[in-house]
Amino acid sequence: ELGLLCKDVPPSAPVLVVGLGNRAITPDAIGPRVHDCTLVTRHLVGRMPEQFGHLRPVASVAAEVMGSTGLESRELVASVCQSIRPCCVIAVDALASRSLGRLCRTVQLADTGISPGSGVQNSRKELSERTLGVPVISVGVPTVIDGATLAAQFTGQDRGKIDPQAAQAMVTPREVDRMIGHAAKFISLAVNKALYPQLSLEEISFLCA
């Protein structure tokens, strides 16, 4: 599916991969972990075209969070886009779920951009073609569910009748460490394969080890 979203991106066009989230908080660390496993080649293609000119020039950045950088994610990503002029941005982030059964089990893809933090009532400025000037493909994995939604599922009550304070509690699976690790590896392989279709999964795994 990610390959289909990237099908209109020219094979030699530069792409920016953005890992959104806070690596210090496990349920929010999937973006930075995918960034760590992204095969970056922009510097190699530019400096050694004879050896690496057949690969797409890819750059990656972990935008982290405003509390640790003092910058909005969009401000950082927009600055990088202005500097390197990618043809598109692939943004990876953790999401909030409306269903317990989807936690760390589904992947959401969209070509309309993403608003970091919107699922946990901390919405930041959106990353989209409107704000960055280039198409934005978002990849998200639901890693938390709020207490009110969870209580409504267990009790069968309407969510609006649940104590509003329950919505302030965010719940995540007990084995979230393992789940985030698996999800980050899966997504990074998918992103790398979509950007470098000429490489096998074995080659990608070796180069990103």
matplotlib code that plots the C-alpha trace (Angstrom):
import matplotlib.pyplot as plt

x = [0.0, 2.8, 4.4, 1.1, 1.1, 4.6, 4.0, 3.8, 7.1, 9.8, 12.5, 15.3, 13.4, 14.5, 12.3, 12.3, 11.3, 10.1, 9.9, 7.4, 7.1, 9.0, 11.6, 11.7, 8.1, 7.7, 4.2, 5.2, 8.6, 7.6, 8.5, 12.0, 12.6, 11.6, 13.9, 16.8, 16.2, 15.6, 18.2, 19.5, 21.4, 21.2, 24.7, 26.0, 24.2, 25.5, 29.1, 29.7, 27.2, 29.3, 28.7, 25.3, 23.7, 21.3, 19.7, 17.0, 18.4, 16.6, 17.1, 15.5, 15.0, 13.5, 11.4, 11.0, 8.7, 8.5, 9.4, 12.9, 13.6, 11.6, 10.4, 7.1, 7.5, 6.2, 8.7, 11.6, 10.2, 9.4, 12.9, 14.4, 12.0, 13.0, 16.7, 16.7, 13.5, 12.2, 9.4, 7.4, 7.5, 6.8, 5.8, 5.6, 3.8, 2.0, -1.8, -4.6, -7.1, -10.9, -10.7, -8.8, -8.4, -6.4, -3.7, -0.3, -2.1, -3.0, -1.2, -3.0, -1.9, -3.0, -2.0, -3.6, -1.0, -1.0, -1.5, 0.9, -0.6, -4.2, -5.2, -4.2, -5.7, -2.3, -2.7, 0.2, 0.4, -0.3, 2.1, 0.4, 0.9, -0.8, 1.7, 4.9, 4.4, 5.0, 2.8, 2.8, 2.2, 1.5, 2.0, 0.6, 0.2, -2.4, -0.5, -2.8, -6.5, -8.1, -9.8, -13.3, -13.3, -12.0, -14.6, -17.4, -16.3, -16.2, -19.5, -21.5, -22.3, -22.3, -18.9, -20.5, -21.9, -18.5, -16.9, -15.0, -11.9, -11.5, -10.6, -7.4, -6.1, -4.2, -3.9, -1.3, -0.7, 1.5, 3.9, 4.2, 8.0, 8.0, 5.1, 6.7, 9.9, 8.1, 6.0, 9.0, 10.9, 7.9, 7.3, 10.9, 11.2, 8.0, 9.3, 12.7, 11.2, 8.9, 11.8, 14.2, 12.2, 15.4, 16.7, 15.6, 14.3, 17.5, 19.7, 17.7, 17.9, 21.6, 22.2, 20.0, 21.3]
y = [0.0, 2.4, 1.6, 2.6, 5.9, 6.5, 5.3, 8.8, 9.9, 9.8, 7.2, 9.7, 12.4, 13.2, 12.2, 13.3, 10.8, 12.4, 10.5, 12.3, 11.8, 11.5, 8.7, 9.0, 7.9, 4.3, 4.6, 7.7, 6.5, 4.8, 7.8, 8.3, 4.5, 4.4, 7.3, 5.3, 2.5, 4.6, 4.0, 7.6, 8.1, 11.8, 12.5, 9.5, 10.2, 13.8, 13.0, 9.7, 9.6, 6.9, 4.4, 5.5, 7.4, 4.6, 5.1, 7.6, 10.5, 10.1, 12.2, 11.6, 13.6, 12.9, 15.9, 15.0, 17.3, 20.9, 20.3, 19.0, 21.2, 24.4, 24.0, 23.0, 19.8, 21.7, 24.5, 22.0, 20.0, 23.1, 24.4, 21.1, 21.1, 24.6, 23.6, 20.2, 20.6, 17.0, 15.9, 14.5, 13.9, 10.6, 11.3, 8.5, 8.9, 7.1, 7.5, 7.3, 4.5, 4.3, 0.6, -1.6, -4.3, -2.0, -1.0, -1.8, -4.1, -1.8, 0.7, 3.8, 5.3, 8.6, 11.1, 14.1, 14.9, 14.6, 16.8, 15.6, 15.1, 15.5, 12.2, 13.0, 16.5, 18.1, 19.0, 20.8, 22.5, 20.1, 18.7, 18.7, 19.8, 23.0, 23.9, 22.4, 22.9, 19.2, 16.1, 14.4, 10.7, 9.8, 6.4, 5.9, 3.1, 3.4, 2.9, 4.4, 4.6, 7.1, 5.9, 7.1, 5.3, 2.1, 2.3, 2.8, -0.3, -2.4, -1.2, -0.7, 2.9, 5.9, 7.6, 10.9, 9.5, 8.4, 10.7, 13.3, 12.9, 9.4, 10.9, 12.3, 8.8, 7.2, 3.4, 1.4, -2.4, -4.0, -5.3, -2.0, -2.1, -5.3, -4.1, -0.8, -2.5, -4.9, -2.1, 0.2, -2.6, -3.5, 0.2, 1.0, -2.0, -0.9, 2.7, 1.6, -0.9, 1.7, 4.2, 1.6, -1.0, -2.3, -3.6, -6.8, -7.0, -8.9, -6.1, -3.4, -5.3, -5.7, -2.0, -0.8, -3.2]
z = [0.0, 0.8, -2.5, -4.2, -2.5, -3.7, -7.2, -8.6, -7.1, -9.8, -9.0, -8.8, -6.9, -3.3, -0.4, 3.3, 6.0, 9.2, 12.5, 14.8, 18.5, 21.7, 21.9, 25.7, 26.0, 24.6, 23.1, 21.3, 20.1, 16.9, 14.7, 16.0, 15.9, 12.2, 11.6, 13.2, 10.7, 7.5, 4.8, 4.1, 0.8, 0.0, 1.1, -0.8, -4.0, -3.9, -3.2, -4.9, -7.8, -9.6, -6.8, -5.5, -8.3, -9.0, -5.6, -4.7, -2.5, 0.8, 4.0, 7.4, 10.5, 13.9, 14.7, 18.4, 20.5, 21.3, 25.0, 23.9, 20.9, 21.5, 17.9, 16.4, 14.3, 11.3, 11.8, 11.8, 8.8, 6.8, 7.3, 6.1, 3.1, 2.2, 2.3, 0.5, -1.7, -1.4, -3.9, -0.9, 2.8, 4.5, 8.2, 10.7, 14.1, 16.9, 17.0, 19.5, 18.8, 19.1, 19.5, 22.0, 19.4, 17.1, 19.5, 17.9, 15.4, 12.5, 10.3, 9.0, 5.7, 4.3, 1.6, 3.3, 5.9, 9.7, 12.8, 15.5, 18.9, 17.8, 19.2, 22.7, 22.9, 22.2, 18.5, 16.9, 13.5, 10.7, 8.2, 4.8, 1.3, 2.2, 4.9, 3.5, -0.3, -1.1, -0.8, 2.6, 3.1, 6.7, 8.3, 11.8, 14.3, 17.2, 20.4, 23.1, 23.8, 26.2, 29.4, 28.4, 25.1, 26.8, 29.6, 27.0, 25.1, 28.3, 29.8, 26.6, 27.6, 25.4, 25.6, 26.4, 29.6, 30.9, 33.5, 31.4, 33.6, 32.2, 28.9, 30.5, 31.1, 28.2, 28.2, 26.4, 26.1, 28.8, 26.2, 24.4, 24.3, 22.2, 20.1, 19.3, 18.4, 16.0, 14.5, 13.9, 12.2, 10.0, 9.0, 8.3, 6.0, 4.2, 3.8, 2.6, 0.2, -1.2, -1.7, -3.0, -4.9, -6.6, -3.2, -1.6, 1.9, 2.8, 1.4, 3.2, 6.5, 6.1, 5.2, 8.1, 10.8]

ax = plt.figure().add_subplot(projection="3d")
ax.plot(x, y, z, "-o")
ax.set_aspect("equal")
plt.show()
